[in-house]
Every structure is written in C-alpha cells, then in structure tokens.
Amino acid sequence: MIHAKDHLHQGDVYFDQQKRAAGFVRGSKLSIALRYSSHAEYEQDSPSPTVAEFDERLREFFPWTPPTKKSTPNMEMPDEWEELTAVNADLTKRVAALEEITRQYEQHEAKTVSQMQHLKEQVTKLTMQVDHWRQRAEYLDPEKGMLESNNRELDQEEEKPRQALLEAKRNW
C-alpha cells in the first residue's frame, strides 16, 4: 500500500497539509483506496489495510482527474466563494485608490517640507535683522546718554547769554 502526504503528483498539490491518502499502483494506474481528512484520522486507522482487501472492489474505482487551474473550489457554502471572488475583484481598485492616496500624501509632504524650509530661511533672516537692530540700539544707548549730557551743557551755556541779555535790558 502506498501512503501519500500532501501531494500525489510532483508540483501539483491536491490535498491540504493535514489530509492523507493511501492507495496502490496497478500497471500505469494509481488507485487511491483511502483518503483521510486529518493526520490524526490517518494514524488511528491501524493496522493499515492491504492491497488484497481492495482487489475484489477494483470495479468500484474510477479514474481521477486533477482539478483545472480555473475551477471553483468545492466549498460547503458557494455564497462564500462568490463573496470572496467579489472582494478579490474589488481589491485591485482598493489598492489603486490607496496608491493614489499615498502619492497625494507624498506630494503634500514634499510641499510642506519645501514651505517649512522657506519659513526657516525667513526666520533666520528676521533673526539676523533683529540682532542687527539690537546691536545698533545697544550702541546708540550710551551715545544717547552722551548726547543728553551735551544738550544739558549746551542749554546751560545758552542760558548764560540769555541771563546776561535780560540783565542788560533791565539796566536800560
């Protein structure tokens, strides 16, 4: 008896990972005598049957044709297949929409980065201007004090001739 796990033909998988099969070869034909839905079921069926047990039932066997690539899987709920097919068809549109959103986001991000760079340059320029005016103010502040002192002295100097003129007018 031949026992097969997962596949019967090289490259084509006809059973999922848990399914098992037992069969025999007669001439150029492979006959699957037993198919198990799980590995546990396969292990419980011991001892394994012999080919002789199936000899008298050979007429009950019929040729098996592998499923075609485009066939609909045998599902208990055909509505589920239709639903999954519809969802799958919609996925291409959804991926395209997400790619468009991503492209728009990247464009917006690039524009924002450019604007931020421009604003950074503006802030740098304005900071330099503020520093320049601050330095000028610091330079002018002591000069202002000197000018005020000079103005007071000039006012006092100017007051002397005025006083003298007033004195002279009184005497006349």
Buried (B, 14 or more C-beta within 10 A) or exposed (E): BBEBEEEBEEEEEBBEEBBBBBBBEEEEEBBBBBBBEEEEBBEEEEEEBEBEEBEEEEEEBEEEEEEEEEEEEEEEEEEEEEEEEEEEEEEEEEEEEEEEEEEEEEEEEEEEEEEEEEEEEEEEEEEEEEEEEEEEEEEEEEEEEEEEEEEEEEEEEEEEEEEEEEEEEEEE
